[in-house]
């Protein structure tokens, strides 16, 4: 696969210095920026999927008329967490 370039990015010197100050040994600024892009792409995709699942759930609740009180859901989640912690 051929590689391509990301457009040049002009930043304030402070931001560049901050980025350079957290680089690992033998890590380049370019690889740091590329990894940052990957992380943010994955995060945004996960966020989009989360929102899509929420909207689908909302539509299903409207269709079925089946709703749950937030307090009941939180109690059930607490119980699930307690069971997991006790294993």
VOKEBA-537291 format. One record per residue (C-alpha): y, z, x negated; residue number from 1; residue in one letter. Coordinates in Angstrom, 1 decimal. Each point is the difference from the previous one (the first is absolute). Last residue first. Example, Ala and Ser with C-alpha at 12.3 -4.5 7.8 and 13.67 -1.06 7.14 Angstrom:
REM VOKEBA-537291
<pt><v>-1.1</v><w>7.1</w><u>-13.7</u><resi>2</resi><resn>S</resn></pt>
<pt><v>-3.4</v><w>0.7</w><u>1.4</u><resi>1</resi><resn>A</resn></pt>
This chain:
REM VOKEBA-537291
<pt><v>-13.4</v><w>41.8</w><u>15.7</u><resi>87</resi><resn>X</resn></pt>
<pt><v>2.6</v><w>2.5</w><u>1.2</u><resi>86</resi><resn>X</resn></pt>
<pt><v>2.9</v><w>-2.2</w><u>-0.8</u><resi>85</resi><resn>X</resn></pt>
<pt><v>-1.4</v><w>-2.9</w><u>2.1</u><resi>84</resi><resn>X</resn></pt>
<pt><v>-0.6</v><w>2.2</w><u>3.0</u><resi>83</resi><resn>X</resn></pt>
<pt><v>3.6</v><w>1.4</w><u>-0.3</u><resi>82</resi><resn>X</resn></pt>
<pt><v>1.4</v><w>-3.4</w><u>-0.2</u><resi>81</resi><resn>X</resn></pt>
<pt><v>-1.8</v><w>-1.2</w><u>3.1</u><resi>80</resi><resn>X</resn></pt>
<pt><v>1.2</v><w>3.1</w><u>1.9</u><resi>79</resi><resn>X</resn></pt>
<pt><v>3.6</v><w>-0.6</w><u>-1.1</u><resi>78</resi><resn>X</resn></pt>
<pt><v>-0.3</v><w>-3.6</w><u>1.2</u><resi>77</resi><resn>X</resn></pt>
<pt><v>-1.3</v><w>1.2</w><u>3.3</u><resi>76</resi><resn>X</resn></pt>
<pt><v>2.8</v><w>2.4</w><u>0.4</u><resi>75</resi><resn>X</resn></pt>
<pt><v>2.5</v><w>-2.7</w><u>-0.9</u><resi>74</resi><resn>X</resn></pt>
<pt><v>-1.5</v><w>-2.4</w><u>2.6</u><resi>73</resi><resn>X</resn></pt>
<pt><v>0.2</v><w>2.7</w><u>2.7</u><resi>72</resi><resn>X</resn></pt>
<pt><v>3.7</v><w>0.8</w><u>-0.9</u><resi>71</resi><resn>X</resn></pt>
<pt><v>0.9</v><w>-3.7</w><u>0.1</u><resi>70</resi><resn>X</resn></pt>
<pt><v>-1.4</v><w>-0.3</w><u>3.5</u><resi>69</resi><resn>X</resn></pt>
<pt><v>-2.4</v><w>-2.8</w><u>0.5</u><resi>68</resi><resn>X</resn></pt>
<pt><v>0.4</v><w>-3.2</w><u>2.1</u><resi>67</resi><resn>X</resn></pt>
<pt><v>-2.4</v><w>-2.2</w><u>2.0</u><resi>66</resi><resn>X</resn></pt>
<pt><v>1.7</v><w>-2.3</w><u>2.4</u><resi>65</resi><resn>X</resn></pt>
<pt><v>-2.4</v><w>-2.7</w><u>-1.1</u><resi>64</resi><resn>X</resn></pt>
<pt><v>2.5</v><w>-2.9</w><u>-0.5</u><resi>63</resi><resn>X</resn></pt>
<pt><v>2.9</v><w>2.3</w><u>-1.1</u><resi>62</resi><resn>X</resn></pt>
<pt><v>-2.3</v><w>1.8</w><u>-2.4</u><resi>61</resi><resn>X</resn></pt>
<pt><v>-1.3</v><w>-3.3</w><u>-1.4</u><resi>60</resi><resn>X</resn></pt>
<pt><v>3.5</v><w>-1.3</w><u>-0.5</u><resi>59</resi><resn>X</resn></pt>
<pt><v>0.9</v><w>3.2</w><u>-1.9</u><resi>58</resi><resn>X</resn></pt>
<pt><v>-3.1</v><w>-0.2</w><u>-2.1</u><resi>57</resi><resn>X</resn></pt>
<pt><v>0.8</v><w>-3.6</w><u>-0.9</u><resi>56</resi><resn>X</resn></pt>
<pt><v>3.6</v><w>1.0</w><u>-0.9</u><resi>55</resi><resn>X</resn></pt>
<pt><v>-1.4</v><w>2.8</w><u>-2.2</u><resi>54</resi><resn>X</resn></pt>
<pt><v>-2.5</v><w>-2.3</w><u>-1.7</u><resi>53</resi><resn>X</resn></pt>
<pt><v>2.7</v><w>-2.6</w><u>-0.7</u><resi>52</resi><resn>X</resn></pt>
<pt><v>2.3</v><w>2.7</w><u>-1.4</u><resi>51</resi><resn>X</resn></pt>
<pt><v>-2.8</v><w>1.2</w><u>-2.3</u><resi>50</resi><resn>X</resn></pt>
<pt><v>-0.8</v><w>-3.6</w><u>-1.1</u><resi>49</resi><resn>X</resn></pt>
<pt><v>3.7</v><w>-0.6</w><u>-0.8</u><resi>48</resi><resn>X</resn></pt>
<pt><v>0.2</v><w>3.3</w><u>-2.0</u><resi>47</resi><resn>X</resn></pt>
<pt><v>-3.2</v><w>-0.9</w><u>-1.9</u><resi>46</resi><resn>X</resn></pt>
<pt><v>1.5</v><w>-3.4</w><u>-0.8</u><resi>45</resi><resn>X</resn></pt>
<pt><v>3.2</v><w>1.7</w><u>-1.1</u><resi>44</resi><resn>X</resn></pt>
<pt><v>-1.8</v><w>2.4</w><u>-2.3</u><resi>43</resi><resn>X</resn></pt>
<pt><v>-2.2</v><w>-2.8</w><u>-1.5</u><resi>42</resi><resn>X</resn></pt>
<pt><v>3.1</v><w>-2.1</w><u>-0.7</u><resi>41</resi><resn>X</resn></pt>
<pt><v>1.8</v><w>3.0</w><u>-1.5</u><resi>40</resi><resn>X</resn></pt>
<pt><v>-2.9</v><w>0.8</w><u>-2.3</u><resi>39</resi><resn>X</resn></pt>
<pt><v>-0.3</v><w>-3.6</w><u>-1.1</u><resi>38</resi><resn>X</resn></pt>
<pt><v>3.7</v><w>-0.3</w><u>-0.7</u><resi>37</resi><resn>X</resn></pt>
<pt><v>0.0</v><w>3.1</w><u>-2.0</u><resi>36</resi><resn>X</resn></pt>
<pt><v>-2.9</v><w>-1.3</w><u>-2.1</u><resi>35</resi><resn>X</resn></pt>
<pt><v>2.0</v><w>-3.2</w><u>-0.7</u><resi>34</resi><resn>X</resn></pt>
<pt><v>3.1</v><w>2.1</w><u>-1.0</u><resi>33</resi><resn>X</resn></pt>
<pt><v>-2.1</v><w>2.2</w><u>-2.3</u><resi>32</resi><resn>X</resn></pt>
<pt><v>-1.7</v><w>-3.1</w><u>-1.5</u><resi>31</resi><resn>X</resn></pt>
<pt><v>3.4</v><w>-1.5</w><u>-0.7</u><resi>30</resi><resn>X</resn></pt>
<pt><v>1.4</v><w>3.2</w><u>-1.5</u><resi>29</resi><resn>X</resn></pt>
<pt><v>-2.9</v><w>0.0</w><u>-2.4</u><resi>28</resi><resn>X</resn></pt>
<pt><v>-2.7</v><w>2.6</w><u>-0.3</u><resi>27</resi><resn>X</resn></pt>
<pt><v>-1.4</v><w>0.7</w><u>-3.5</u><resi>26</resi><resn>X</resn></pt>
<pt><v>0.4</v><w>3.7</w><u>0.5</u><resi>25</resi><resn>X</resn></pt>
<pt><v>1.0</v><w>0.8</w><u>3.6</u><resi>24</resi><resn>X</resn></pt>
<pt><v>3.5</v><w>-0.9</w><u>1.3</u><resi>23</resi><resn>X</resn></pt>
<pt><v>2.0</v><w>2.8</w><u>1.6</u><resi>22</resi><resn>X</resn></pt>
<pt><v>3.1</v><w>-0.2</w><u>-2.2</u><resi>21</resi><resn>X</resn></pt>
<pt><v>0.2</v><w>-3.8</w><u>0.3</u><resi>20</resi><resn>X</resn></pt>
<pt><v>0.4</v><w>0.2</w><u>3.8</u><resi>19</resi><resn>X</resn></pt>
<pt><v>2.7</v><w>2.6</w><u>-0.3</u><resi>18</resi><resn>X</resn></pt>
<pt><v>1.8</v><w>-2.0</w><u>-2.7</u><resi>17</resi><resn>X</resn></pt>
<pt><v>-0.1</v><w>-3.1</w><u>2.3</u><resi>16</resi><resn>X</resn></pt>
<pt><v>1.4</v><w>2.0</w><u>2.9</u><resi>15</resi><resn>X</resn></pt>
<pt><v>2.8</v><w>1.4</w><u>-2.2</u><resi>14</resi><resn>X</resn></pt>
<pt><v>0.9</v><w>-3.4</w><u>-1.3</u><resi>13</resi><resn>X</resn></pt>
<pt><v>0.7</v><w>-1.2</w><u>3.5</u><resi>12</resi><resn>X</resn></pt>
<pt><v>-2.4</v><w>-2.7</w><u>1.2</u><resi>11</resi><resn>X</resn></pt>
<pt><v>-0.1</v><w>-3.8</w><u>0.0</u><resi>10</resi><resn>X</resn></pt>
<pt><v>-3.4</v><w>-1.4</w><u>1.0</u><resi>9</resi><resn>X</resn></pt>
<pt><v>-1.0</v><w>-3.4</w><u>-1.2</u><resi>8</resi><resn>X</resn></pt>
<pt><v>-2.1</v><w>-1.8</w><u>2.6</u><resi>7</resi><resn>X</resn></pt>
<pt><v>-3.8</v><w>0.7</w><u>-0.1</u><resi>6</resi><resn>X</resn></pt>
<pt><v>-1.9</v><w>-2.4</w><u>-2.1</u><resi>5</resi><resn>X</resn></pt>
<pt><v>-3.2</v><w>-1.9</w><u>0.6</u><resi>4</resi><resn>X</resn></pt>
<pt><v>-3.5</v><w>0.2</w><u>-1.3</u><resi>3</resi><resn>X</resn></pt>
<pt><v>-2.6</v><w>-2.7</w><u>0.2</u><resi>2</resi><resn>X</resn></pt>
<pt><v>-3.4</v><w>0.9</w><u>1.3</u><resi>1</resi><resn>X</resn></pt>
